[in-house]
Amino acid sequence: MKIIENRKKFFIFSLIVICIGLAAMAFNARAGKGALNWDVEFTGGTSMEMDMGGAYDEAELETIICDVTGQSSPQIQQITGTNEVSVKLQSIDSPTRVELITAVQKVYPDAELKEANDISGTVSGEMQQAAIKATLIAAVAMLIYISIRFRDFRAGGSAILALIHDVLVVLAAYAVFRIPVNNAFIAVLLTILGYSVNSTIVIFDRIRENKDNFRANQMAERIDKSVSQTLARSINTSLTTLFTIGAIYVLGVPSIKEFALPMIVGIIAGAYSSICISGSIWYTFLPKSGK
């Protein structure tokens, strides 16, 4: 495989995907929907559970909620196996809550409110800080470990940049598909970081092992050969994981799909960055004499 020779094409492709995500964020923010579809767990808000008393039309229910609250993007999720529905939206006061239930009951007379909770902004702020801290700690720990393991700070930096690439691609998926950003978002990011860096380290290990088989000025050939030797392993590992996550996405309930879809995107992005991006970045960082 001619990874190094085609590295600019890989960089451009990744840049296009990331720019699509940034454009989606900008478009959604301009439309008043928010750059990302933040769940109330992150922003604070009101969570309500209603028993609709029978079949209902989700689009009609969303229209009622939007008309009463003035909000454009409430999160509506049916509780599988029941006629109950969970509604999450920005904070509303008690009179608005009563007005909303009354409006719903005019269309669905058997509907009743089972539970309503307010999620404070303080809790959501702590969750956002926890997500940022967890990601930064993981990134710094991996940077130190990889740099020491391969005795080259450029290797650690390359792996971290590849991980940042994966995070940005996953964020692009959240923006384009309007996946709710909730507790699962933290789990998705940390899982993708660990999965992706594992594949990258396997390739970097093979690059190190092949050191004696190439001259000092054959770094491009050495990286290409190492990627080719580990390609089957990288693809098979990714496919095995994708089959499992894909089954979860197809058969799972909506809350599980909100976790599975970004995981699928992240696994594909992680495999792509490990094979095409990480070694290319390492090569780019090398001084001219090292190439």
VOGU-3710 file (C-alpha; in Angstrom, 3 decimals, decimal comma):
1> mkiienrkkf> 0,000/0,000/0,000  1,265/3,460/-0,887  0,040/5,228/2,239  2,740/7,903/2,373  2,550/8,699/-1,329  -1,211/9,307/-1,036  -1,161/10,956/2,386  -2,347/14,334/1,056  -5,459/12,679/-0,389  -6,191/11,087/2,991
11> fifslivici> -5,681/14,416/4,759  -8,012/16,192/2,312  -10,716/13,525/2,666  -10,605/13,776/6,463  -10,686/17,561/6,263  -13,789/17,443/4,049  -15,626/15,158/6,504  -14,703/17,367/9,459  -15,722/20,523/7,562  -19,113/18,947/6,803
21> glaamafnar> -19,568/18,448/10,532  -18,525/22,030/11,316  -20,866/23,331/8,608  -23,742/21,281/10,076  -23,016/22,750/13,513  -23,002/26,283/12,110  -26,217/25,690/10,151  -28,031/24,207/13,155  -26,834/27,001/15,436  -28,021/29,615/12,935
31> agkgalnwdv> -31,399/27,871/12,718  -31,763/28,112/16,488  -31,469/24,376/17,086  -28,066/24,490/18,752  -24,776/23,417/17,201  -25,256/19,970/18,752  -28,412/18,281/19,976  -27,593/18,706/23,660  -29,612/16,494/25,964  -31,022/18,026/29,139
41> eftggtsmem> -28,428/15,978/31,039  -25,848/18,432/29,695  -27,781/21,686/29,410  -30,254/21,349/32,235  -33,985/21,295/31,563  -37,203/19,382/32,175  -37,791/15,664/31,764  -41,372/14,378/31,605  -42,850/10,906/31,297  -46,405/10,587/30,020
51> dmggaydeae> -48,694/7,613/29,563  -50,527/8,336/26,317  -53,230/5,752/27,098  -53,010/4,261/23,615  -51,472/4,769/20,195  -50,257/8,252/19,337  -48,627/10,126/16,484  -45,133/11,315/17,402  -45,147/14,132/14,847  -48,472/15,408/16,201
61> letiicdvtg> -47,203/15,212/19,779  -44,082/17,153/18,800  -46,253/19,839/17,183  -48,290/20,202/20,396  -45,158/20,515/22,515  -43,605/23,078/20,170  -46,802/25,177/20,065  -47,158/25,271/23,854  -43,507/25,708/24,853  -42,196/27,616/21,827
71> qsspqiqqit> -39,245/25,221/21,641  -38,211/23,897/18,246  -36,507/20,594/19,064  -37,957/18,622/22,000  -36,604/15,091/22,430  -39,411/12,527/22,274  -38,728/8,864/22,926  -41,221/6,040/23,232  -40,644/3,567/26,046  -40,564/0,200/24,288
81> gtnevsvklq> -43,430/-2,169/24,962  -45,683/0,504/26,459  -47,758/3,515/25,460  -45,512/5,704/27,590  -43,324/8,427/26,168  -40,360/10,333/27,569  -40,103/14,014/26,673  -36,980/16,085/27,308  -36,871/19,797/26,642  -35,459/23,045/27,944
91> sidsptrvel> -36,682/24,123/31,364  -40,364/25,049/31,609  -42,194/26,364/34,673  -45,151/24,716/36,407  -47,887/26,721/34,611  -46,392/25,829/31,222  -46,167/22,202/32,307  -49,854/22,178/33,229  -50,741/23,908/29,959  -48,776/21,305/28,027
101> itavqkvypd> -50,528/18,365/29,699  -53,906/20,016/29,089  -53,081/20,527/25,393  -51,983/16,900/25,033  -55,146/15,630/26,751  -57,335/17,599/24,319  -55,965/15,406/21,510  -55,328/12,265/23,588  -57,964/12,235/26,374  -56,490/9,189/28,117
111> aelkeandis> -53,016/10,734/28,412  -51,664/11,466/31,883  -48,447/12,779/33,365  -46,587/10,095/35,305  -43,423/11,939/36,293  -41,724/15,284/35,786  -38,221/16,243/36,894  -36,039/19,301/36,594  -32,328/18,808/35,870  -30,305/21,697/37,225
121> gtvsgemqqa> -27,658/23,571/35,278  -25,177/22,895/38,071  -25,360/19,137/37,510  -25,072/19,556/33,741  -22,036/21,819/34,168  -20,321/19,198/36,298  -21,017/16,572/33,639  -19,514/18,748/30,903  -16,401/19,342/33,003  -16,133/15,632/33,752
131> aikatliaav> -16,317/14,809/30,036  -13,586/17,324/29,169  -11,335/16,231/32,036  -11,724/12,535/31,212  -10,838/13,124/27,551  -7,835/15,336/28,348  -6,464/12,953/30,987  -6,782/10,014/28,594  -5,072/11,958/25,785  -2,164/13,148/27,965
141> amliyisirf> -1,633/9,676/29,457  -1,532/8,112/25,974  0,822/10,834/24,694  3,296/10,134/27,502  3,007/6,358/27,171  3,430/6,243/23,395  6,310/8,744/23,439  8,165/6,646/26,031  7,339/3,330/24,371  8,638/4,395/20,962
151> rdfraggsai> 11,284/6,805/22,291  9,992/9,452/19,926  7,751/12,320/20,954  6,650/12,616/17,315  5,072/9,155/17,547  3,035/10,213/20,575  2,032/13,464/18,899  0,988/11,625/15,740  -1,180/9,195/17,687  -2,874/12,030/19,589
161> lalihdvlvv> -3,574/13,975/16,387  -5,098/10,822/14,908  -7,302/10,556/18,009  -8,345/14,200/17,652  -9,271/13,342/14,056  -11,506/10,520/15,326  -13,170/12,773/17,904  -13,900/15,433/15,268  -15,388/12,844/12,902  -17,632/11,518/15,695
171> laayavfrip> -18,674/15,096/16,521  -19,495/15,566/12,839  -21,786/12,518/13,053  -23,483/13,957/16,148  -24,044/17,248/14,284  -25,221/15,782/10,960  -27,512/13,083/12,392  -28,611/15,216/15,383  -27,787/12,444/17,842  -28,589/13,574/21,409
181> vnnafiavll> -25,453/14,452/23,365  -25,940/12,809/26,763  -24,139/10,515/29,185  -23,493/8,034/26,374  -21,460/10,716/24,580  -18,715/10,471/27,220  -18,686/6,666/26,978  -18,534/6,809/23,163  -15,578/9,209/23,105  -13,495/7,285/25,657
191> tilgysvnst> -14,284/3,941/24,000  -13,270/5,260/20,573  -10,076/6,769/21,971  -9,040/3,459/23,507  -10,037/1,406/20,467  -8,317/3,659/17,952  -5,049/4,072/19,839  -4,818/0,289/20,230  -4,813/-0,186/16,445  -2,345/2,679/16,034
201> ivifdriren> 0,098/1,161/18,529  0,005/-2,168/16,669  1,055/-0,393/13,461  3,694/1,705/15,219  5,096/-1,457/16,824  5,487/-3,042/13,402  7,187/0,122/12,104  9,688/-0,183/14,952  10,225/-3,901/14,342  10,964/-3,242/10,665
211> kdnfranqma> 13,673/-0,710/11,471  16,528/-3,103/10,666  14,972/-4,139/7,342  15,172/-0,668/5,772  17,789/1,992/5,368  17,569/5,247/7,311  16,255/7,146/4,279  13,506/4,577/3,540  10,991/5,696/6,141  8,149/5,945/3,611
221> eridksvsqt> 8,729/2,390/2,405  9,026/1,192/6,005  5,685/2,723/7,009  3,937/1,397/3,897  5,291/-2,106/4,500  4,296/-2,027/8,184  0,758/-0,910/7,375  0,441/-3,660/4,761  1,630/-6,289/7,235  -0,942/-5,237/9,853
231> larsintslt> -3,759/-4,393/7,427  -5,592/-7,717/7,720  -5,484/-7,540/11,500  -6,807/-3,956/11,544  -9,653/-4,691/9,128  -10,682/-7,979/10,777  -10,731/-6,399/14,240  -12,828/-3,490/13,011  -15,277/-5,712/11,117  -15,751/-8,013/14,106
241> tlftigaiyv> -16,585/-5,042/16,315  -18,805/-3,476/13,648  -20,875/-6,669/13,323  -21,587/-6,577/17,058  -22,354/-2,854/17,270  -24,355/-3,069/14,027  -26,575/-5,786/15,497  -27,106/-3,653/18,596  -28,079/-0,712/16,397  -30,522/-2,712/14,285
251> lgvpsikefa> -32,178/-4,575/17,165  -31,758/-2,078/19,993  -34,177/0,425/21,476  -33,780/4,141/20,608  -31,630/4,912/23,662  -29,228/2,117/22,672  -29,171/3,318/19,054  -28,048/6,738/20,290  -24,961/4,961/21,616  -24,480/2,465/18,782
261> lpmivgiiag> -24,612/4,875/15,805  -21,740/7,159/16,902  -19,821/4,038/17,940  -20,138/2,686/14,395  -18,887/5,993/12,995  -16,062/6,078/15,539  -14,904/2,526/14,817  -14,772/3,242/11,079  -12,971/6,545/11,706  -10,554/4,843/14,117
271> ayssicisgs> -9,649/2,127/11,631  -9,206/4,717/8,883  -7,019/6,989/11,007  -4,878/4,103/12,256  -4,211/2,841/8,737  -4,096/6,041/6,693  -3,569/8,985/9,029  -1,362/8,152/12,024  1,670/6,883/10,075  1,294/9,713/7,563
281> iwytflpksg> 1,368/12,310/10,341  4,426/10,661/11,894  6,175/10,784/8,515  5,184/14,445/8,050  6,725/15,339/11,437  10,063/13,724/10,604  12,945/16,023/9,639  14,025/15,894/6,030  17,032/13,740/6,888  14,769/11,212/8,604
291> k> 12,637/10,741/5,514
//
